[in-house]
Amino acid sequence: MLSRVPSWAGMDLAYVCEWEKKPKSNHCPSIPLVCAWSCRNLIAFTTDLRNEEEKDLTHMVHIIDTEHPWDVYSVNSGHTEVITCLEWDQSGSRLLSADADGHIKCWSMTDHLANSWENTVGSVVEGDPVVALSWLHNGVKLALHVEKSGASNFGEKFSRVKFSPSLTLFGGKPMEGWIAVTISGLVTVSLLKPNGQVLTATESLCRLRCRVALADVAFTGGGNIVVATSDGSSTSPVQFYKVCVSVVNEKCKIDTEILPSLFMRCTTDPARKDKYPAITHLKFLARDMSEQVLLCASNQNNSIVECWSLRKEGLPVNNIFQQISPVVGDKQPMILKWRILSATNDLDRVSAVALPKLPISLTNTDLKVANDTKFFPGLGLALAFHDGSVHIVHRLSLQMMAVFYGSSSQRPVDEPALKRPRTTGPLVHFKAMQLSWTSLALAGVDSHGKLSMLRISPSMGHVLDMNMSLRHLLFLLEYCMVTGYDWWDILLHVQPSMVQNLVEKLHEEYMRQNAALQQVLSTRIVAMKASLCKLSSSTIARVCDYHAKLFLIAISCTLKSLLRPHFLNTPDKSPGDRLTEICSKITDVDIDKVMINLKTEEFVLEMTTLQSLQQLIQWVGDFVLYLLASLPNQGSPVRPGHSFLRDGASLGMFRELMVVIRIWGLLKPSCLPVYTATSDTQDSMSLLFRLLTKLWLCCREENHITEPDDALIDECCLLPSQLLIPNIDWLPINDGIISKLQNKQLVRLQFGKAPGLVGHTVSSQFDAFVRAPGQPKIDHLRRLHLGAYPTEECKSCTRCGCVTMLKSPNKVTAVKQWEQRWIKNCLCGGLVAVPVEPQPSGGDLGPLLSHGSFSS
């Protein structure tokens, strides 16, 4: 269902997803309601499942992929009390949940499926509600330099910050675990040993324990942990503690130390001394930014927000002591002191706070730099209000950057708060919300249990030229490429007219990097280009090319890794490297003359191994034949495979593989690709290699691409009369939500029911390459035909739709090596999940997630 989008400056509503009302059970928001957003763009949130017959509540955890929000995986958490905290780890593959009874559970993917989760380990502080929870820091921190977003070197834009892990194993490897703070003032730390054992220790934050209503956890660069606590009263100080974790004699040890505390400024202002009696929100600005904290104090109708910073200041020395022992230079005694950076005026009552996850390090002296880049989304934090509005404010100055008003609260920004008419009924507002990892999207769960996805404009609602907007998006795409984070939230802002420009700019920036970094990022940039090209009808055919290129790179790496040197004391170059070097130097069109220059003994493999690779070898042979047969039609409308005809690197890979396959065919003829030829005496491999080499010579140098001569085109025209041209099994068009959001109309969805929407119309010349319903399906990774209605359980990628069998039918080591590459992620880097048909209404809610990762 499409409808008008409620919006305001800088933000608009992309989609909403809500629960179906059932006669006997109903999902209602939990109190408190919590949610968490992972770097893989998985969102976890809580609801309570109310059963009208038994009149009890089941505390549920729901996990959705943002690309397929209707496919929700819901699990009975097993928590006996309400869930108070959810926290993803830095890889986005494990989730912590904690409740009001002191139980902490660690959830991980079952068989690396995004819609199958199990509780593996946990810890407990019996009967003591958990108010703050965090994973221990692993010591990895990558800083973004927004002011250098125009630099050509990734090393200048993103730099590794020296940051120590919270705890290390032997050799400096970070130790995994979590830390939690309870309502009675206890801190508990659980460490995960490599053997699966859990070491847990509990200690009081200070000698005089007191009630902790709010708490948060942050980390310092030296490996220490800082805990901030409040008893909920604005007249009480906000306390800070340093926590040090160590392992002594195979036991976890916790040491705590009191740090300087602070009183909120509003409590010292005579005009506001008793106006805001309660502190409702306490957050560090970032997990690795322990020196900056955000505080919110509220009454029944209003709130005020303050931002504080911890500084080192010189301690004044009395003149008497100065005369006895003069203080010179750095010898002046220093103390830590909290200073207020900024504060808001009176606001409507704040209901939720969401902090940015982009690691942009800002200090007090960076306010000028921050002002120069004030349109960059990662500089803002989100405040949700009881009137239904959401404000994005600068995380240091707290100045307004963008605002959103829902349909129930839409009004001019400059209208005074006192003149706003109040509605009689309760307003719908966000009770929990989270910013995405690039701060370009915001997810909120409201007081009715409905999930809303908001777009946050890269320009924050200000008018920027197209180049500046593209620069912001390009900078964040590069950040995701370097970190490995999912970039779905960036695609929310890409319009069809931007796709071509973004792909070209991304390729230019990639080519400016050194060879080593290009090799590391080679597959990630191809997957990124594929996801961008899906968003425009003029480039959608290239999606197939990019996925085929990913498959080609994977096959090339796997087959080359099977080659072994004949003697152990061989030069430093591997057989695969020598193969690449020889094939690039020898430009002969005769495949047998190229083979003569290779040491064939390095290509000897077991017969069973060669036979097990036949499906992959067949794909190589079929794709080369398809490309050469399509060369005469290169001037026609763009079709899948077209970009390969100008890609010298990919054609070079095909040429190398043809040589390897030719050698293996001498050992095991049955492993060769099978062609249907009109002549029994025709050497199909030699023919294809000769034509492929001629085409490769035309584009081997990227800067000097020449057109194929008429003789080559004429020979390719004759191919259909010599060989049967195979049908290529292209990946299906993905059924995700992203392509349906480009017209900026609100999409209304329901959990458990796939929408019946149609995205952009696929051009007619592309229809022949899309597999229609009821046609035989194929395992895209094993290249096995599964039939129209497969009996084997399959899993599919949540991003590209790639399908493969859940269980391996192979026992050969080489094939298992190939399959192990896709256990955790798809070719494109997306998660995998097992497709589940939407459940009929009235049934219990079960696992429904089927996209973004492999699922079953």
Residue pairs with C-beta under 8 A, 6 or more apart in sequence:
1 747
1 748
2 745
2 746
2 747
2 748
2 757
3 745
3 746
3 748
4 745
4 746
5 12
5 13
5 744
5 745
5 746
6 12
6 13
6 404
6 405
6 406
6 407
6 410
6 746
7 13
7 404
7 405
8 402
8 403
8 404
8 405
8 410
8 413
8 461
9 402
9 403
9 413
9 460
9 461
10 392
10 401
10 402
10 403
10 404
10 456
10 457
10 459
10 460
10 461
10 462
11 390
11 392
11 402
11 403
11 404
11 442
11 454
11 455
11 456
11 457
11 461
12 404
12 454
12 455
12 457
12 744
13 404
13 406
13 452
13 453
13 454
13 455
13 746
14 441
14 453
14 454
14 455
14 492
14 741
14 746
14 747
15 69
15 452
15 453
15 737
15 741
15 746
15 747
15 748
15 749
16 450
16 451
16 452
16 453
16 746
16 747
16 748
16 749
17 64
17 69
17 70
17 450
17 451
17 453
17 749
17 750
17 751
18 448
18 449
18 450
18 451
18 748
18 749
18 750
18 751
19 26
19 27
19 47
19 449
19 450
19 750
19 751
20 750
20 751
20 752
20 753
20 841
22 841
22 842
23 842
24 51
24 52
24 53
25 49
25 50
25 51
25 52
25 844
26 49
26 50
26 52
27 47
27 48
27 49
27 50
27 60
27 449
27 845
28 47
28 48
28 49
28 50
28 449
29 47
29 48
29 431
29 445
29 446
29 447
29 448
29 449
30 46
30 47
30 48
30 59
30 82
30 83
31 82
32 82
32 84
32 431
32 432
33 45
33 46
33 47
33 431
33 432
33 445
34 45
34 46
34 83
34 84
34 85
34 86
34 432
35 43
35 44
35 45
35 46
35 86
35 432
35 433
35 434
35 443
35 445
36 43
36 44
36 45
36 86
36 87
36 88
36 95
36 434
37 43
37 88
37 434
37 435
37 436
37 437
37 443
38 44
38 88
38 92
38 95
39 88
39 90
39 91
39 92
39 357
39 437
39 483
39 485
39 486
40 92
40 93
40 114
40 485
40 486
40 831
40 852
40 853
41 65
41 66
41 67
41 436
41 437
41 486
41 488
41 489
41 852
42 63
42 64
42 65
42 66
42 88
42 92
42 114
42 831
42 852
43 63
43 64
43 66
43 434
43 443
43 451
44 61
44 62
44 63
44 86
44 88
44 95
45 61
45 62
45 86
45 432
45 445
45 451
46 59
46 60
46 61
46 62
46 77
46 83
46 86
47 60
47 62
47 449
48 57
48 58
48 59
48 60
48 82
49 57
49 58
49 59
49 60
49 845
50 56
50 57
51 57
51 58
58 76
59 76
59 77
59 79
59 80
59 81
59 82
59 83
59 99
60 74
60 75
60 76
60 77
60 845
61 74
61 75
61 77
61 83
61 86
61 95
61 97
61 107
62 72
62 73
62 74
62 75
62 751
63 72
63 73
63 74
63 75
63 95
63 114
63 115
63 117
63 849
64 71
64 72
64 73
64 451
64 849
65 71
65 114
65 798
65 831
65 833
65 849
65 851
65 852
65 853
66 441
66 443
66 453
66 488
66 489
66 737
66 852
67 488
67 736
67 737
67 738
67 798
67 799
67 851
67 852
68 735
68 736
68 737
68 798
68 849
68 850
68 851
68 852
69 451
69 453
69 737
69 749
69 751
70 749
70 750
70 751
70 752
70 753
70 754
70 755
70 838
70 848
71 115
71 754
71 833
71 836
71 848
71 849
71 850
71 851
72 751
72 752
72 845
72 848
72 849
73 114
73 115
73 116
73 117
73 847
73 848
73 849
74 845
74 846
74 847
74 848
75 107
75 117
75 847
77 83
77 97
77 99
77 105
78 105
78 119
79 97
79 99
79 101
79 103
79 105
80 99
80 101
80 103
81 99
81 100
81 101
81 103
81 129
82 99
82 100
83 97
83 98
83 99
84 98
84 99
84 100
84 129
84 130
84 131
85 96
85 97
85 98
85 130
85 131
85 132
85 133
85 180
86 95
86 96
86 97
87 95
87 96
87 133
87 134
87 135
87 178
88 94
88 95
88 96
89 95
89 96
89 135
89 176
90 135
90 138
90 140
92 486
93 108
93 109
93 112
93 824
94 106
94 107
94 108
94 109
95 106
95 107
95 108
95 117
96 104
96 105
96 106
96 107
96 133
96 135
96 178
97 104
97 105
97 107
98 104
98 105
98 130
98 133
98 180
99 129
99 130
100 129
100 130
101 126
101 127
101 129
102 124
102 125
102 126
102 127
102 128
102 129
102 130
102 182
103 122
103 124
104 122
104 123
104 124
104 130
104 133
104 178
104 180
104 188
104 190
105 119
105 122
106 119
106 120
106 121
106 122
106 178
107 117
107 118
107 119
107 120
108 117
108 118
108 120
109 116
109 117
109 853
110 116
110 117
110 118
111 806
111 856
112 823
112 824
112 831
112 832
112 853
112 854
113 795
113 832
113 833
113 834
113 853
113 854
113 855
113 856
114 798
114 831
114 832
114 833
114 849
114 852
114 853
114 854
114 855
115 833
115 834
115 836
115 847
115 848
115 849
115 850
115 853
115 855
115 856
116 833
116 834
116 847
116 855
116 856
121 192
121 196
121 198
122 198
123 178
123 180
123 188
123 190
123 198
123 200
125 180
125 182
125 186
125 188
125 202
128 182
128 183
128 184
128 186
129 182
129 183
130 180
130 181
130 182
130 183
131 181
131 182
131 183
131 212
131 213
131 214
131 215
132 180
132 181
132 214
132 215
132 216
132 217
132 227
133 178
133 179
133 180
133 181
133 217
134 178
134 179
134 180
134 217
134 287
135 176
135 177
135 178
136 165
136 166
136 167
136 174
136 175
136 176
136 177
136 178
136 179
136 189
136 191
136 225
136 245
137 163
137 165
137 166
137 174
137 219
137 223
137 287
137 288
138 165
138 174
138 176
139 163
139 164
139 165
139 168
139 174
139 223
140 163
141 160
141 161
141 163
141 288
141 359
142 158
142 159
142 160
142 161
142 359
142 482
142 483
143 158
143 159
143 160
143 161
143 359
143 360
143 361
144 157
144 158
144 358
144 359
144 360
144 378
144 479
145 151
145 156
145 157
145 158
145 159
146 360
146 369
146 373
146 376
146 378
146 379
146 475
147 369
147 372
147 373
148 156
148 157
149 157
149 471
149 472
149 475
150 471
151 157
152 509
152 512
153 512
153 513
154 478
154 482
154 509
154 513
154 517
157 475
157 478
157 479
158 478
158 479
158 482
158 483
161 221
161 359
161 361
162 221
163 219
163 221
163 288
164 221
164 222
164 223
165 174
165 175
165 223
166 174
166 175
166 177
166 179
166 219
166 223
166 224
166 225
166 245
167 174
167 175
167 177
167 191
167 223
167 245
167 246
167 247
168 174
168 175
169 175
169 194
175 191
175 192
175 193
175 247
176 191
176 192
177 189
177 190
177 191
177 192
177 199
178 189
178 190
179 187
179 188
179 189
179 217
179 225
179 243
179 245
180 187
180 188
180 189
181 187
181 188
181 205
181 212
181 215
181 217
181 227
181 229
182 188
182 212
183 211
183 212
183 213
184 209
184 211
184 212
185 204
185 205
185 206
185 209
185 210
185 211
185 212
185 229
186 202
186 203
186 204
186 205
186 209
187 202
187 203
187 204
187 205
187 227
187 241
187 243
187 254
187 256
188 200
188 201
188 202
188 203
189 200
189 201
189 202
189 243
189 245
189 252
189 254
190 198
190 199
190 200
190 252
191 198
191 199
191 200
191 245
191 247
191 252
192 198
193 199
199 247
199 250
199 251
199 252
200 252
201 251
201 252
201 253
201 254
202 254
203 254
203 255
203 256
204 256
205 212
205 227
205 229
205 239
205 241
205 243
205 256
206 239
206 241
206 256
206 258
210 231
211 231
211 232
212 229
212 230
212 231
213 230
213 231
213 232
213 279
214 229
214 230
214 232
214 279
214 280
214 281
214 282
215 227
215 228
215 229
215 230
215 282
216 227
216 228
216 282
216 283
216 284
216 293
217 225
217 226
217 227
217 228
217 284
217 287
218 225
218 226
218 228
218 284
218 286
218 287
218 288
218 289
218 290
219 225
219 226
219 287
219 288
219 290
220 226
220 290
221 288
224 242
224 243
224 244
225 242
225 243
225 244
225 245
226 240
226 241
226 242
226 243
226 259
226 284
226 290
227 240
227 241
227 243
228 238
228 239
228 240
228 282
228 284
228 293
229 238
229 239
229 240
229 241
229 282
230 236
230 238
230 239
230 279
230 282
232 278
232 279
233 277
233 278
233 279
234 264
234 266
234 267
234 276
234 277
234 278
234 279
234 297
235 267
235 277
237 261
237 262
237 263
238 261
238 262
238 263
238 264
238 279
238 282
238 293
238 295
239 258
239 261
240 258
240 259
240 260
240 261
241 256
241 257
241 258
241 259
242 256
242 257
242 258
242 259
243 254
243 255
243 256
244 254
244 255
244 256
244 257
245 252
245 253
245 254
246 252
246 253
246 255
247 253
259 336
260 310
260 335
260 336
260 337
260 338
261 338
262 308
262 338
264 276
264 279
264 295
264 297
264 306
265 306
265 340
265 343
266 272
266 273
266 275
266 276
266 297
266 304
266 306
266 343
267 273
267 276
267 297
272 304
275 299
275 302
276 297
276 298
276 299
276 302
276 303
276 304
277 297
277 299
278 297
278 298
278 299
279 295
279 296
279 297
279 298
280 296
280 297
280 298
280 303
280 350
281 294
281 295
281 296
281 350
281 353
282 293
282 294
282 295
282 296
283 293
283 294
283 353
283 355
284 290
284 292
284 293
284 294
285 292
285 293
285 294
285 307
285 355
285 381
285 395
286 292
286 355
286 356
286 357
286 359
288 359
289 361
290 310
291 309
291 310
291 311
292 307
292 308
292 309
292 310
292 341
292 396
293 307
293 308
293 310
294 305
294 306
294 307
294 308
294 353
294 355
294 381
294 395
295 305
295 306
295 307
295 308
296 303
296 304
296 305
296 306
296 350
296 353
297 303
297 304
297 306
298 304
298 349
298 350
299 349
300 349
301 348
301 349
302 346
302 347
302 348
302 349
303 346
303 347
303 348
303 349
303 350
303 385
304 343
304 344
304 345
304 346
304 347
305 343
305 344
305 347
305 350
305 383
305 393
305 398
306 340
306 342
306 343
306 344
307 340
307 341
307 342
307 343
307 395
307 396
307 397
307 398
308 338
308 339
308 340
308 341
309 338
309 339
309 340
309 341
309 363
309 364
310 336
310 337
310 338
310 339
311 336
311 337
311 338
311 339
311 364
312 334
312 335
312 336
312 337
313 334
313 335
313 336
313 337
314 332
314 333
314 334
315 332
315 333
315 334
315 335
317 327
317 332
317 333
327 333
341 364
341 396
341 397
342 396
342 397
342 398
342 399
343 398
344 393
344 398
346 417
347 383
347 385
348 385
348 386
348 387
348 389
348 417
349 385
349 386
350 383
350 384
350 385
350 386
351 384
351 385
351 386
351 429
351 430
351 431
352 383
352 384
352 429
352 430
352 431
352 432
352 433
352 444
353 381
353 382
353 383
353 384
353 433
354 381
354 382
354 384
354 433
354 434
354 435
354 442
355 381
355 382
355 395
355 435
356 377
356 378
356 379
356 380
356 381
356 395
356 435
356 439
357 435
357 436
357 437
357 439
358 378
358 437
358 438
358 439
358 479
360 376
360 378
360 379
362 369
362 370
362 379
362 395
362 396
364 396
366 396
367 396
367 397
370 379
370 394
370 396
370 397
373 379
374 394
374 401
374 460
375 458
375 459
375 460
375 462
375 464
375 468
375 472
376 458
376 472
377 392
377 438
377 439
377 440
377 456
377 457
377 458
377 460
377 472
378 438
378 439
379 394
379 395
379 401
380 392
380 393
380 394
380 395
380 401
380 402
380 439
380 456
380 460
381 392
381 393
381 395
381 435
382 390
382 391
382 392
382 433
382 435
382 442
383 390
383 391
383 392
383 393
384 390
384 429
384 430
384 433
384 444
385 391
385 429
386 427
386 429
387 409
387 420
387 427
387 429
388 405
388 406
388 408
388 409
388 427
388 428
388 429
389 403
389 404
389 405
389 406
389 409
390 403
390 404
390 430
390 433
390 442
390 444
390 454
391 400
391 402
391 403
391 404
392 400
392 401
392 402
392 403
392 456
392 460
393 399
393 400
393 401
394 401
401 460
401 461
402 456
402 457
402 460
402 461
403 413
403 461
404 454
405 411
406 428
408 423
408 427
408 428
409 427
411 420
426 447
428 446
428 447
428 448
428 450
429 446
429 447
430 444
430 445
430 446
430 452
431 445
431 446
431 447
432 444
432 445
433 442
433 443
433 444
433 445
434 442
434 443
434 444
435 441
435 442
435 456
436 442
436 443
436 489
437 485
437 486
437 489
438 476
438 479
438 480
438 485
438 487
438 489
438 490
439 456
440 455
440 456
440 458
440 476
440 489
440 490
440 492
440 493
441 453
441 454
441 455
441 456
441 489
441 492
442 453
442 454
442 456
443 451
443 452
443 453
443 454
444 451
444 452
444 454
445 451
445 452
446 452
455 492
455 493
457 493
458 464
458 469
458 472
458 473
458 476
458 493
459 468
459 469
459 472
466 498
469 493
470 498
470 501
470 502
470 505
473 490
473 493
473 494
473 498
473 502
474 502
474 505
474 506
474 509
476 487
476 490
477 487
477 490
477 502
477 506
477 528
478 506
478 509
479 485
480 486
480 487
480 490
480 528
481 487
481 510
481 521
481 524
481 525
481 528
482 521
484 524
484 829
486 799
486 829
486 830
486 852
487 528
487 531
488 738
488 799
491 531
491 532
491 535
491 738
492 738
492 741
494 502
494 532
494 535
495 535
495 742
496 535
496 536
496 537
496 538
496 742
496 760
497 536
499 532
499 533
499 535
499 536
499 538
499 539
500 536
500 538
500 539
502 532
503 529
503 532
503 533
503 539
506 525
506 528
506 529
506 532
507 525
507 529
510 518
510 521
510 525
511 518
513 521
522 553
523 550
523 553
523 554
523 827
523 829
524 829
526 546
526 549
526 550
526 553
527 546
527 550
527 799
527 800
527 827
527 828
527 829
527 830
529 542
529 546
530 542
530 543
530 546
530 547
530 550
530 800
530 828
531 799
531 800
531 828
532 539
533 539
533 540
533 542
533 543
533 546
534 540
534 543
534 734
534 738
534 739
535 738
535 739
535 742
536 760
537 760
537 761
537 762
537 763
538 638
540 733
540 760
540 762
540 763
540 766
541 638
541 639
541 640
541 642
541 763
541 765
541 766
541 769
542 638
542 640
542 642
542 643
543 731
544 640
544 641
544 730
544 731
544 769
545 640
545 641
545 642
545 643
545 644
547 730
547 731
547 800
547 802
547 827
547 828
548 623
548 640
548 641
548 644
548 730
549 644
549 647
549 650
550 827
550 828
551 619
551 780
551 827
552 620
552 623
552 650
552 653
552 654
553 653
554 818
554 821
554 827
555 616
555 619
555 620
555 657
556 653
556 656
556 657
558 616
558 817
558 818
558 821
559 613
559 616
559 657
559 660
560 574
560 575
560 576
560 579
560 660
561 576
561 817
562 605
562 609
562 814
563 574
563 575
563 576
563 579
563 602
563 603
563 660
564 575
564 602
565 574
565 575
565 602
566 599
566 601
566 602
573 581
575 599
575 602
575 603
578 598
578 599
579 598
579 656
579 659
579 660
580 652
580 656
582 594
582 597
582 598
583 594
583 652
583 655
583 656
583 659
584 652
584 700
586 593
586 594
586 597
587 693
587 697
588 594
588 693
589 689
589 690
589 693
589 694
590 686
590 689
590 690
591 658
591 659
591 662
591 685
591 686
591 689
591 690
592 662
592 686
594 659
595 659
595 662
595 663
598 659
598 663
600 663
600 666
603 660
603 663
603 664
603 667
604 667
605 664
605 667
605 814
607 667
607 668
608 812
609 812
609 813
609 814
610 664
610 667
610 668
610 671
611 668
611 670
611 671
612 810
612 812
612 814
612 815
613 671
613 814
613 815
614 670
614 671
615 782
615 783
615 784
616 783
616 818
617 661
617 664
617 671
617 672
617 673
618 673
618 674
618 783
619 783
620 654
620 657
620 658
620 661
620 673
621 658
621 661
621 672
621 673
621 674
621 675
621 685
621 688
622 673
622 726
622 728
623 641
623 654
623 728
624 654
624 658
624 688
624 692
625 675
625 688
625 719
625 723
625 725
625 726
626 641
626 725
626 726
626 728
627 641
627 644
627 645
627 654
627 692
627 695
628 688
628 691
628 692
628 695
628 716
628 719
629 716
629 719
629 720
629 725
630 639
630 641
630 642
630 645
631 645
631 695
631 708
631 712
631 713
631 716
632 713
632 716
632 717
633 639
634 642
634 645
636 765
637 763
637 765
638 765
639 765
639 766
639 769
640 728
640 730
640 766
640 769
641 728
644 650
644 651
645 695
645 699
646 699
646 705
647 699
648 696
648 699
648 700
648 701
648 702
648 705
651 692
651 695
651 696
651 699
651 700
652 696
652 700
654 692
655 689
655 692
655 693
655 696
658 685
658 688
658 689
658 692
659 689
661 671
661 672
661 673
661 685
662 685
662 689
664 671
664 672
665 671
665 672
665 685
672 685
673 685
675 684
675 723
675 724
676 723
676 724
677 684
677 722
677 723
677 724
678 721
678 722
678 723
679 722
682 722
684 723
687 722
691 712
691 715
691 716
691 719
694 708
694 712
695 708
695 712
698 705
698 706
698 707
698 708
699 705
699 706
719 725
728 769
729 771
729 778
729 780
730 769
730 770
730 771
731 780
731 800
731 801
731 802
732 770
732 771
732 801
733 762
733 770
733 801
734 799
734 800
734 801
734 851
735 754
735 801
735 851
736 798
736 799
736 851
737 747
737 749
737 755
739 759
739 760
740 747
740 755
740 757
740 758
740 759
741 747
742 760
747 755
747 757
749 755
751 845
751 848
752 838
752 839
752 845
752 848
753 838
754 838
762 770
771 777
774 788
775 788
776 785
776 786
776 787
776 788
777 785
777 786
777 787
777 788
777 790
777 803
778 784
778 785
778 786
778 803
779 785
779 786
779 794
779 803
779 804
779 805
780 802
780 803
780 804
781 802
781 804
781 818
781 819
781 822
781 827
782 804
782 805
782 810
782 815
782 819
784 805
784 809
786 792
786 794
786 805
790 805
792 805
792 806
792 807
792 809
793 805
793 806
793 807
793 834
793 856
794 803
794 804
794 805
794 806
794 834
794 835
794 856
795 803
795 804
795 805
795 806
795 832
795 833
795 834
795 835
795 854
795 855
795 856
796 802
796 803
796 804
796 832
796 833
796 834
796 835
796 850
796 851
796 854
796 855
797 803
797 826
797 827
797 828
797 830
797 831
797 832
797 851
797 852
797 853
797 854
798 830
798 831
798 832
798 833
798 849
798 850
798 851
798 852
798 853
798 854
798 855
799 826
799 828
799 829
799 830
799 831
799 851
799 852
800 826
800 827
800 828
800 830
801 851
802 826
802 827
802 828
804 822
804 832
804 854
806 834
806 856
808 815
808 816
808 819
810 816
810 819
822 832
822 854
825 831
825 832
825 853
825 854
826 832
826 853
826 854
830 852
830 853
831 852
831 853
831 854
831 855
832 853
832 854
832 855
833 849
833 850
833 851
833 852
833 853
833 854
833 855
833 856
834 847
834 850
834 854
834 855
834 856
835 850
835 855
835 856
836 846
836 847
836 848
836 849
836 850
836 855
838 848
839 845
839 846
839 848
847 855
849 855
